[in-house]
Amino acid sequence: MSPQKSIPQHRRLYEVLRKHISDGVYKEGDLLPSENELCQLFGMTRPTVRQSLSTLANDGYIRKHQGKGSIVHHLPREIGILSVSGTTSAVGDRNLKTKIIVKPVLMPWPRDFMFQLSELEKESGCIYMERVRLLEDVPIFYDISYIANINLPRITARQFENRSLFRILREHYRIEIKGGDQRIKAIRASTKISRFLNLKKDQPVLHLERKMETNIPGFFLYSSIFCNTEKYSIFGRF
């Protein structure tokens, strides 16, 4: 059986519609085709189509309105890779490269962790990873990720070089990022941070601490990001 045929129909329709929303085929406020139209277009039953739309609604991509249909709800694009902007124009995240500093490894949570953890998270440990993001070979972000080690088989064996963490979680584990909390403050670069970001020691950098909510209740991603804003500013919605 081919991989495509092994995917349930409702999931295949979900992925098609999600991609169209993410790619801007349908924009915020647009109506998706009706249930009848989707049934005819994809040759699926109404319960299958409804299951796909319900999943899209649960993951925050659409809002269902009685008498109107499914209306696209804006989601930030690739919020795991912060957008960067020069002084005059924005640069897409497609120009970013990722260098792995520490490959994903299972470990206990740090004792003085930046956010409060649940008992399940503490018991399960975390997947720890360090990355540097570069734009035009200039290091912009030094990113330390902590992922709760809850039902993520073989994640430490996956290839993360120049790949989106959020895309891997979505495609292999059906985990979607829905939003979250973040704290931002200016700090002085340590020896380690200055080395990774090619800065002078004690030079100011922005430090972001983030707790990201997913479509799975109780499952969160965490990151500690150090930003080199000497040449580029950061922007975006979260």
C-alpha positions, 0 to 999 in steps of 0.5 A: 500500500502506498503512503498516500493511500495509507493516510485516512481520507479525512486527514488527506483533505485536512492537509490539502486545506491546511496547505491552501490556507498556509500558502495564502490560497484562502486568506483570513476572512475567506469562505472555504468551499461548502461541505457539498462542494468539498464532497463533490470535489474530493469524492468524499462523504459528508461525515469525512468532510465534516471530520476534516473541517472539525480538525481544522477548526480545533487547530485554529485554521478556520471558524465555523459559523452557522448559516455562513460556513467555514471562515478562514482564521489567520494563523502566524506562519512558521512562528518557530522561525522568527521573521527578520527584517532589514531597514527597508524591506522584509526578508522571508524565512525561506532565506534562513538556514539552520545549523545544528549545534546540539542534536536532539537528545533526551534529558531531564528538565533543567532544575531552574526551568524558565516556565512551570512544568506539569508533573507529566512533563517532569516525569517524561523528561524533554528533548533538548536541541540547540540551533543557530539560524543564519541569514545570508551567512549572518547568524541571527538566532541562537535557539535552544528548544525543549520539547516534552518527551510525550509520545514522540517516537524516533524524534531524536533520529530525525534530520533537523539540519535546514528543516523546520521543527514545526513542520516535522512535528506537524507532518510526523506527529500531527502537532500544530502550534496554536500560539503561546506566551513569551517574555522578551528582555535585553541582556548582555551576550555571554562568551557562548552566545557571542561566539554563536552569534559572532558578536563581542562579549557583553554586546546587547542581545534580545532574549526571548523565552517562549511557551508554545501551546499546541493542538494537543491538550497539555503538550507544550514546546519551550524555547530560549532564543537569543537574537542578534539585531545588529543588522536586522530587526525582528518582527511578526505576530505571535 
